[in-house]
């Protein structure tokens, strides 16, 4: 029974999922290349390159011909080069979008820092350390996302039935005991 199309595509992308194989395919876009030239361009051991080339051959993405003692590799067809160009275009678009988003976030952050804080009086340039609750920019550490001020610690309230700690005693609403206190679960000795 033949492989369903979606599984065949997944297998193709699995084969393409190794950086050395991708680099080999990129190098072969320039034309047929001897193994020694591929080795000179790549920072891998000969045995590792041999394994990667074997995978590409089995997937029929490259062909190998022998001229004397030299083995020359080439792309199996123009479609492989087209696929690599398509991947490059997609990545360029994604990175451009991410760069634009990052610039927008930085501009918003600068704008938020220069706005007056109603709680502190007249406008000043903020020198506060970003709060971890505001550091939520995906993939960009240390870039605060502008937004409302982060509220302070919760005010202790009356004890109400609700979450209990392992000791069975009730905990004030919205609060858990500090680590190391009785009923806080695991202690430092464990």
C-alpha positions as CSV (number, residue, x, y, z in Angstrom):
1,X,0.0,0.0,0.0
2,X,1.5,3.4,-1.0
3,X,2.2,6.1,1.6
4,X,-0.5,8.7,1.9
5,X,0.6,12.1,0.4
6,X,0.7,13.9,3.7
7,X,3.0,11.2,5.1
8,X,5.2,11.3,2.1
9,X,5.5,15.1,2.4
10,X,6.3,14.7,6.1
11,X,9.1,12.3,5.3
12,X,10.5,14.7,2.7
13,X,10.6,17.5,5.3
14,X,12.1,15.1,7.9
15,X,15.0,14.5,5.4
16,X,15.3,18.2,4.9
17,X,15.3,18.7,8.7
18,X,19.1,18.5,9.2
19,X,21.3,21.6,8.8
20,X,24.1,19.7,7.1
21,X,21.7,18.3,4.5
22,X,20.3,21.7,3.8
23,X,23.7,23.2,3.5
24,X,24.8,20.5,1.0
25,X,21.7,21.1,-1.1
26,X,22.4,24.9,-1.0
27,X,26.0,24.2,-2.2
28,X,24.8,21.9,-4.9
29,X,22.6,24.7,-6.4
30,X,25.8,26.1,-7.9
31,X,26.2,22.9,-9.9
32,X,27.8,19.4,-9.6
33,X,30.4,19.3,-6.8
34,X,33.0,16.8,-5.7
35,X,32.8,15.5,-2.2
36,X,36.2,17.0,-1.4
37,X,34.8,20.5,-2.2
38,X,31.8,19.9,-0.1
39,X,34.0,18.8,2.8
40,X,36.1,22.0,2.4
41,X,32.9,24.1,2.7
42,X,31.4,22.3,5.6
43,X,32.6,22.0,9.2
44,X,31.9,18.2,9.5
45,X,33.8,15.0,9.7
46,X,34.0,13.0,6.4
47,X,32.0,10.1,7.9
48,X,29.2,12.5,9.0
49,X,29.1,14.1,5.5
50,X,29.0,10.6,4.0
51,X,26.0,9.7,6.2
52,X,24.1,12.9,5.2
53,X,24.8,12.4,1.5
54,X,23.5,8.8,1.8
55,X,20.3,10.1,3.3
56,X,19.9,12.6,0.4
57,X,20.6,9.9,-2.2
58,X,18.1,7.5,-0.6
59,X,15.5,10.3,-0.7
60,X,16.5,10.9,-4.4
61,X,17.2,14.6,-3.8
62,X,20.8,14.2,-5.1
63,X,22.6,12.0,-7.6
64,X,26.2,10.8,-7.4
65,X,28.5,10.0,-10.2
66,X,32.0,8.7,-10.1
67,X,34.9,10.1,-12.2
68,X,37.9,8.0,-11.4
69,X,38.3,8.1,-7.6
70,X,36.2,11.3,-7.3
71,X,32.5,11.2,-6.4
72,X,30.6,14.2,-7.7
73,X,27.2,15.1,-6.3
74,X,24.4,17.1,-8.0
75,X,20.8,18.1,-7.3
76,X,18.4,15.5,-8.6
77,X,16.3,18.1,-10.3
78,X,15.5,21.8,-10.5
79,X,12.5,21.3,-8.1
80,X,14.9,20.8,-5.2
81,X,16.5,24.2,-5.9
82,X,13.0,25.7,-6.2
83,X,12.0,24.3,-2.8
84,X,15.1,25.9,-1.2
85,X,14.4,29.2,-2.9
86,X,10.7,29.0,-1.6
87,X,12.0,28.3,1.9
88,X,14.3,31.3,1.7
89,X,11.4,33.5,0.6
90,X,9.2,32.3,3.5
91,X,12.0,32.8,6.0
92,X,12.7,36.3,4.7
93,X,9.1,37.2,5.0
94,X,8.8,35.8,8.6
95,X,12.0,37.6,9.7
96,X,10.8,40.8,8.1
97,X,7.5,40.5,9.9
98,X,9.2,39.8,13.2
99,X,11.6,42.8,12.7
100,X,8.6,45.1,12.0
101,X,6.8,43.8,15.1
102,X,10.0,44.2,17.3
103,X,10.4,47.8,16.0
104,X,6.7,48.5,16.8
105,X,7.1,47.0,20.3
106,X,10.2,49.1,21.0
107,X,8.5,52.3,19.8
108,X,5.5,51.6,22.0
109,X,7.8,50.9,24.9
110,X,9.6,54.3,24.4
111,X,6.2,56.0,24.2
112,X,4.9,54.3,27.3
113,X,8.1,55.3,29.3
114,X,7.6,59.0,28.3
115,X,3.9,59.1,29.3
116,X,3.1,60.5,32.7
117,X,2.3,58.0,35.4
118,X,-1.0,59.2,37.1
119,X,0.0,57.6,40.4
120,X,3.4,59.4,40.6
121,X,2.4,63.0,39.5
122,X,4.1,64.9,36.7
123,X,5.7,63.2,33.7
124,X,9.2,61.7,34.3
125,X,11.3,59.3,32.5
126,X,10.8,55.9,34.0
127,X,13.9,54.2,35.4
128,X,12.0,51.3,36.9
129,X,13.1,47.8,36.3
130,X,10.6,46.0,34.1
131,X,8.3,43.7,36.0
132,X,8.4,40.0,35.1
133,X,4.6,40.2,34.7
134,X,5.1,42.7,31.9
135,X,8.0,40.9,30.3
136,X,5.8,38.8,28.0
137,X,7.1,39.6,24.5
138,X,7.3,36.2,22.8
139,X,10.9,35.4,21.8
140,X,12.3,38.8,23.0
141,X,13.6,38.7,26.6
142,X,13.8,41.8,28.6
143,X,11.5,43.8,26.3
144,X,8.6,45.0,28.4
145,X,5.2,45.1,26.7
146,X,3.5,48.4,27.3
147,X,0.3,48.2,29.3
148,X,-1.3,49.1,32.6
149,X,0.8,49.2,35.7
150,X,1.2,45.8,37.4
151,X,-0.8,45.7,40.7
152,X,1.1,45.3,43.9
153,X,0.9,42.2,46.2
154,X,-2.6,41.1,47.2
155,X,-4.0,42.5,50.4
156,X,-4.7,39.8,53.0
157,X,-8.4,39.1,53.2
158,X,-10.6,37.1,55.4
159,X,-10.2,33.4,55.5
160,X,-12.8,31.8,53.3
161,X,-13.5,28.2,52.4
162,X,-11.4,27.5,49.3
163,X,-8.0,26.1,48.6
164,X,-6.4,24.2,51.4
165,X,-2.8,23.4,52.0
166,X,-1.6,19.9,52.9
167,X,-2.2,20.5,56.6
168,X,-5.9,20.9,55.8
169,X,-6.1,24.5,57.1
170,X,-7.9,27.0,54.9
171,X,-5.8,29.7,53.1
172,X,-6.8,33.4,52.8
173,X,-8.5,33.9,49.4
174,X,-5.9,34.4,46.6
175,X,-2.9,33.6,48.8
176,X,-0.7,30.6,49.4
177,X,1.7,30.2,52.3
178,X,5.3,31.2,51.6
179,X,7.7,28.3,50.9
180,X,9.2,26.8,54.0
181,X,6.2,27.8,56.2
182,X,4.1,25.1,57.8
183,X,1.6,23.7,55.3
184,X,3.5,25.0,52.3
185,X,4.1,21.5,50.9
186,X,7.7,20.5,50.3
187,X,10.2,21.7,52.8
188,X,13.9,22.5,52.2
189,X,14.9,19.2,53.8
190,X,13.3,17.2,51.0
